[in-house]
Amino acid sequence: MTTAPGAAPIRVLLADDQKLLRHSLAIIIDDSPDLEVVGQAEDGVQALAKARELRPDVVLMDIRMPGQDGIVTTREITVTPELAGTKVLVLTMFELDEYVHGALRAGASGFLLKDTEPDELIAAVRRTHAGESLFAPAVLTHLVEHYLATPRQHAAPRSNGLTQREVEVLTYLGRGLSNTEIADTLVISVKTVKSHVGRLLSKLSARDRAQLVISAYDLGLVVPRS
């Protein structure tokens, strides 16, 4: 998935306290014709200020930064009305820790490990900009296992009212497939997949795609790996 000919490039803000990593990420992103690095920040306060100034489409956010960390900054970005069009994609060195959970609660759209391959990084930025939650496979697996092992204050979701097709879409969501991959698997259009996802969010009272993934496990549609 790339930007259509003539369309404006996806504008990316980099937030990380490691200058060398920011430089490397900038080279990778700017090498893609449909992506553009519009700014860099070395801490959370600077990231928030630059986000307000530049209005990027996607912020690549480190979690552990001096001063204001990435969790607080993510929360402030996601609750700022003028930044409603800005999505946060977290970069972490860890498959899962309390910081990842905090970033999820703060409204991050997805998580990638810092050792992600360049092509996967570019694809992740595009998918995040397109409105899809994105999780590195290792992060997704551990995230789901954490939620399943944590006592919930609510009953597991009921599948009553889901059509057979919605169950199929939910199953593939639980396996971490993108909208395009689901469309190819079920031989339907991406637009149709998005419609099913929208109905699933409503029927299962889910806030976002991440919660749909958890619902797929809760309903037994996907089984955690041993």
Secondary structure as UniProt FT lines:
FT   TURN            5..6
FT   STRAND          10..15
FT   HELIX           19..30
FT   TURN            33..34
FT   STRAND          35..41
FT   HELIX           44..54
FT   STRAND          58..62
FT   HELIX           70..78
FT   HELIX           81..83
FT   TURN            84..85
FT   STRAND          87..92
FT   HELIX           98..106
FT   STRAND          110..113
FT   TURN            114..115
FT   HELIX           118..129
FT   TURN            130..131
FT   STRAND          134..135
FT   HELIX           137..149
FT   TURN            160..161
FT   HELIX           164..174
FT   TURN            175..176
FT   HELIX           179..186
FT   HELIX           190..203
FT   TURN            204..205
FT   HELIX           209..218
FT   TURN            219..220
//
